[in-house]
Amino acid sequence: MAESFDYVKQLIDEERYMNHKKDDWGGCNVIIISEEKYKIRKESIDYLKSNRKWINIVKTNYASSIIWLIETLKPYVNYDYLNKYEYYGELADYINSVKDTVKDEKELLISIIYFLEKHEPSWEKELHRDDLEKSFMNWYQFGIEHNDPFFVKFVALWMGFNEKYISFPGKLKFIDNETRATKIIYDVETEKINEFCDENACIIESIHEKVFNSPFINVFTKEPVKDMKKGYLTGKNKKNYNNLINKNGIVQTKALLQTIYQVRCNLFHGSKSPDEQRDIALVRCSGEIMEMYMNAII
């Protein structure tokens, strides 16, 4: 039995699904929805079915728990663009076949895990293909499961994100004032983040609207984040703030991640307090946004 599904079983045993509120999910020609929400959306779903006859609907009062499981399983399931429709289709078929025979949602969730374990070929992803991926997944896993205290969540998620951008060269060009020659500095961490964004532009653009329409973005657009080690707004802080509120797409994302990096630096250097309301808001919202990006990366 592989280690990753064992971890999800542990979360089920701890009843982590109990606080999940989302009861309506759709993707890959599958809709999972509660009985109550189905009544509200019935007309739109019927229209969708009339145009896509292969839509698979899972209608159950256990919808929120199933959606929690689907979202929790994402890092551990071995599917890609070519077979994800197959994965979600088989999952929906199985849930529909057993949803009315189980006694409660815990039994249903555990049975889904057993179904995935027995499936041939296996749906389980080999998480630890190399040390870098292992470290990333461990920090990601730790972060999303530690919402409180939220300072811990942000630190854990940033440590995981660090594994993704740290391998980039971090080239920064500048003009030597004496010789006027163009020179390059390597190993600049902020440039590593920029290069990561360029390399993963498609992923970043796919969730741009979700990130920048989230309530978490407001704390960053309200006012710039200072470099607390220096005690003032640097030129880079101001530039990031202007790009954050005035630009779109990859430029805006770079500015946001650079700003969150400043929050990280302030926190790591002892310039954040769990008693200050703005510090609390910055760290909390940084953690929520990092979860969105890292979930998209994996």
N, C-alpha and C positions, 0 to 999 in steps of 0.2 A: 504494500500500500504506500503510495507516494506521500511525501511530506506536506505538499501544498494543500491537498484536499483535507488532510488531517487537521491542518490549521483552521480551515473553514468550518469543519465539524466542531472544533473547540468553540468557535464564535457562536455557533448555533446552540451548543450546550449552555453557553453563558447567556443565551437569549438576547443577543445584541440586536436582533431583528425587531424587538418589541417596540422600539421608539421610532421606527421608520414610518413616515407619514405618506410618502408618495404612493398613490394607488392607481396610477395610470401611466403605462409605459408602452412605447411602440418602437419597433425597429426590425429591419430584415423580414418584412412581411408578417410580423407577429405583433399582436396587441395583447397586453396583459392589463386587466382592468377589473376594478371592484364592481359588484352588483349595483351599488348606488351610483357610481360614476358612469356606468354603462347606460343607465336610464337617462342621464343628462346628455350623453354623447351619442345616443342610439341613432339619431338621424344622420349624423356625419359618418358614423361607422358603417351604417347600411349603404350610404352612398359610396364609401370607399370599397366595400365588398362588391358592389355592382360593377365597379371598374377594375378591381383586382380580385378575381374570384379565388385566388390562392391565399388570400389573407387568412391567417390562423389566429383565432381569438380565444384567449384564455380568460373566461369570466368567472371570478371567484371572490369570496370574501377574504381569502388569504392573499389577495393581490399585493398588498404592501410588503408582506413578508417575502413573497417570491421576487418582487422587484429588488428588495434589499439583497437577496441572495445573488441575483443576476449581476448586480453592480459590484458586489463583493468578490464574485468569481472572476471578474474580468482579468486580473493579473495572472490567474492560474490556469486559464483555459487556452488550449492550443488551436486557435482559429485565426484565419486571416481573411482578406477580402474575398478570396475564392471559395472558402467553405463556411463563412459565417452564417449564410442563409441556411445551410444544412444544419449547422449547430443549433440555431434558434428554432428552426422548424421541428427538429427531433425533440428538443426540450419542451416545446409547446405541446406536441403530441403526447409526450409522456405525462406531463402535468394534467392534461385533460383526461387521460386514462385513469388517473389515480386520485384526483382532487376530491372526489365525492366519497371515497372509501377510507381515507385517513381520519384519525380522530381529532387532530389539531394541526396547526401550522408547523410545529417542531417536527412532528413525524413526517409531514410532507417534505420539508426542507432536507431532512436526513435522507429520505428516500430518493430525492433528486441527486444528492451526492453519490449514493450507491449506484444509481443509474449511470452517472457519468463515469464512475470508476470501472464499471463492467463493460462499458461501451467499447466496441471494436470497429475501427482503430481507436485508440485511447484519445480522449479529449484533453487529458491532463498535460499541462505545459511543464517542460523541464526548466525550472526557474534558475538553477545554478549552473548555467553553461560556462560561466567564467566568474572570476572574483569580482569584477566590476559590476556585472549584472546582479550578482548575489548581494552586494552591498547596497545597490540602488533599491532592490526589492525589499530588503530588510528594513531600510530606513522608511521607505514608502509605507510598508505594512505597519510599522510601528507608529508612524505619524497619523495615519487615518484612524487608528484605533485609540489615539490619545487626544481627543478633543478637549479634554479638561485634565490638567491645566493647559490652556491653549498656547502658552509659551513653549511648552514641551513639544506640542504638535508642530509649531512653526520650525523649531530647531531641527526636529527629525526630518521634516519634509525638505528643508533646505539642504541638509546633509545628503539626502538622496539625490536632489537636483544637482548638487555639486559633482556627483559622480558622472553626470551626463555632460557637463560643459567643461570639466577640468582638463580633458585631453586635447582640447583645441589649442593651437599655438599661441593665440592672444597677441596678434601683431598690431602695433600702434605706430602709425607714421607721424613724423614730426620734422620740422625744418630747423636745422642747426643755425642759431643766430649768427655765429661767427663765419661759418663756411657757406651758409645758405644751401647746404646739401640736404637731400632728403634722407633721413635715417629711420630705422625701425627698431622699436623696443619690443622684445618678446616677453611672454609670461605676464601680461597685464590681465588681471582677472576680469575686469569689466569688459575688455575686448573679447575674452573667451565667451562671455555670455552673449555678446553681439554675434559672434561667429556661430554659436549654437543656434541662435534664432534664425540666421540665414540658412543654415543647413536644414532646419526643421520648419521652414516657412509654411509648407502646406499644412502641417499639423496645427501650427499656431493660428493660421488664418481660419482653419475649420472651427475653432472655438473662440475666435475674436469677439463675435457678437455676444456670446454667452458670458465671457469675462467682463466685457465693458458695459454690459447691461445689468450686471449683478450689483446688488446693494453694497458690496464690499469695496467697490471702486471709489466710492464717494470720499472716503477718508484720505485718499491720495490726491484727488482733484480739488479738495477744499483748500489746501495750502501745501507748499513744498516741504519736503523732509530735509532737515538740516544734517550736516555732518557734525555729530556731537563730539567727535574727537577733536575737531578744530573749533567747535563752538559757534559756527555760523554757516550761512548758506554759501556754498562754493559755486563757482561758475558752472561746474558740472551738474550740481543740484538744480540750479535754475534752468539749465538747458533741458534736463530730463523732465522737469515740471512743464515747461512750455511745449515740449513734444508730446507729453502725456495728454494735455488738454486741447492741443491744436491739430494733431496729426491723426492719421488712421493707419490701419494695417500694421506691417512689421515695424515701422518706426515707433509707433505708439506702444507696441508690445515691448520693444527694447527699452523704451523709457520707463515702462512699468516695472520690468524685471530689474533694471538698474536702480530704481527707487526702492524696491523691495530688498535689493542687495544692500542699500544704505541702511535700511531698517535692521538687516542682519548684522552689519558692522557695528551699528550703535548698540545693539543688544549684546553682541559678543564682547564688546569693549566695555561693558558695564554701564552704558548710558541709557538704559531703559529701566523703568520702575513698574512693578506690578500694582503700584498705588496711583499712578498718573493715568487719567482717563484717555488722553491722546495716545500715550504709549500702549495702553491696553488695546485701543482701537486699531492702531497700526499693526501690532503683532498679531492680533486676532484675524484681521482682514488679510494680512500677508499669508497667514497659514491657509485660509480658505481659498485664496487665489492660487497658491502653490499647489494645493490639492487638485484644482481644476486642470492646471497645466500638466501635472505629473500623471494624472489619470489619462489625459489625452496622449501623452508620450508613450505610455505602456500599451 
